[in-house]
Amino acid sequence: MAQSINMINDLTPINENWKTKVRIIRLWEVPNYNNPNVVDSIELVLVDEKGSRIQASIRKAIMQRFSNMVKEGSCRIIAKFGLISNIGNIGKLSFK
């Protein structure tokens, strides 16, 4: 049975079996504090079809796997990710 698409407002940290369709509206690289020439993570702001937004991080350990799949303005279906709380109005996805 195909997994249904979840809206960003429906996501909670309790589950890691989410699937959502989003547009990448902002993307930037975060340099290493001690060596600005090394990228520690890729940060993204994602929006779903209802206009809800969430911040996402692609950590250094998996950047090579996903970095060529993310482009500002592109749409993606993202599945099986973790979610952690973040202070403020935007939640945060964590790709493992």
N, C-alpha and C positions, 0 to 999 in steps of 0.2 A: 504494500500500500504506500503510495506517495505521501511524503510528509508535507503538510500544509505550510504556507508562508505565514510567518509571524510578523506583526507590526512592532516597531520599536517600543511603543508604549506598553506592549504585553510582555516584554522581556523581564526576567527576574534572575538574580544570582543563584537561585535554587537549582535550576536546570542547566545542563550544558548541551542539550540536544535541540538547540534552536535552529531555525532556518528563516532568513529574512532577505528581502530584496531591497537594495539600497543604491543610491547614487553617491559617489564620492564627490563632495562639494569643496573640500579643502584637503590638501596633502602637504606634509612637510617632513623633513628629516631632522632628527635631534642628534647633534654631535656629542661625542664623548667629552665629558668635562675636562679631563686631563689631556686629551688629544683631539682637537677640533677637526682633524682630518679623518677621523674614524666616526662612522655613524652608529649610534647605539640603538635607535629605533626609528620606525616610520610611524608618524601620527596622522590620523585621518579624522575628518568630520563627515559623518554619513547622514543621509536623510532618506526617509521612506516615502511612499506615495501619499501619505497623509500629512507630510511635512514635519514629522517628529524627527529630532536629531539626536545623535549619539557620537561620542568620541571613541575612536578605536586606536589600538596600538599594535604594531607588528614588531615584536621584540627581535633583538639582534640574532638570537639563536635560529630563527626561522625566516629571517629577512630574505635570504637568497631564494628560498622556495616561493615566496609571494611577491617580491618587489616588482617583478615584471608583469604582474597581474593587476596592479593598481595604478590607475591614471586619473587625475582630476577630471571630473565630468563624466566618467564612465559609470555604467550600471553593473552591479554584480549581485549574484545570489551567494550569500555567505551562510555556511552551515557548520554545526558542531563546534561552537566556540564558547569560551567562558565569559562571564559577565561579573564585574566587580563594581561595588558602589564607588561613587566619586562625589566629592563635595561640590554642590552647585546644582544647576538645573539639568545638566547633561550627565547621563550615565557613561560608562566606559566599557567597551568590549576588550577582551584580552585574547589574542590568538595564541594558542599553545603549540 
